[in-house]
Amino acid sequence: MKRFYNICFLALAILSLTSCFKEDTQIIPIEIQQETIPHSMYEYQTYYSITDSAIVSYNHYADWDLGFESSDEGYHIILNTARYMYAGNTLNTDFESIKSGQNTKMYFDHSSGNLDSTVFIDWVDLTIQSNPVFNQYVYVVDRGKDESGEAFGLKKIVFEKMENDTFYIHFANLDNSEEYYFQVPKDPTVNFTLFSFDDGGKFIASEPDKTAWDICFTKYSTVIPDDFGTPTDYLVRGVFLNSFKNIEVALDTVNYFYEILPENINDYSYSTARDAIGYDWKVFSDDVYQIRDYNSYILKNVNGFNYKLRFTNFYNESGEKGYPSFELIEL
């Protein structure tokens, strides 16, 4: 009889353990998108759709020089800071007399994307919206450098007017050679109509439809304190937001990526700056880039959805830098 009780006890114990194992192995799947950008950030600008988990388009960073704002009321003109471009206002309207940029203070556009901080902000005076004043200033443009440090050269340009949704420009080399007049009509499907000085001026169909992309992987110019705390110009590799979509981004360096939940969304302070994600998800140390894996980015209002993003690598499988990988989870 004692043996019978022992057998029954053993059977009940096994049944109990089996029941526990079944309960513990129930897994609620978490959909994680592990993405890798296959185009080098040192050579290309890559436009990516978060909601579609897909690359929309990419182009060589040096394809274009200037971007002309294409919204209905848009009048801003931007530099392609991926080229490490600078420009300066000579405050002179005599086009032919400008043959040097030596006495001109040169700047690049603010990486935040604030259009009122662009170098060319003074090309038009809109104090009276119904009667814009086109100042006809001559600007000197440094077209930047390639990855080898080779200069693309200098140009001078006058933004003559905007009429019927078309920008009228006049540009040349500083010695007045290769002088051209050009018209840049707005393209309402994109944020900026892109223009290159090459071949006497041409349009560049690089930027995709403004509704099709959310973030852009690119290099760009920004100001960073050096080792002594002095603000210094740098060319960095990072991520821009699509400013047209008003995407908001917050940075969480406290909570573990997988522990950030939908109910945490309103706990953060958000930014709509173009460089809100930027370059600082990696750090250069001991001649190698290391990912700040405690940096989690919360993206709010991406086509009505919210996401969290964490970078996992800056190198491809061949060990080449400039190929970021990241995890992306919808909240």
PyMOL commands that set and color helices and strands:
alter all, ss='L'
color gray80, all
select helices_A, chain A and resi 2-24+61-63+81-83+95-97+115-117+121-123+198-200+243-245+257-259+262-267
alter helices_A, ss='H'
color red, helices_A
select strands_A, chain A and resi 33-36+44-49+54-60+66-69+77-79+86-89+124-125+133-134+138-142+154-163+166-172+180-185+192-196+202-204+215-225+231-241+248-252+282-285+288-291+296-302+305-315+321-330
alter strands_A, ss='S'
color yellow, strands_A
deselect
rebuild
show_as cartoon
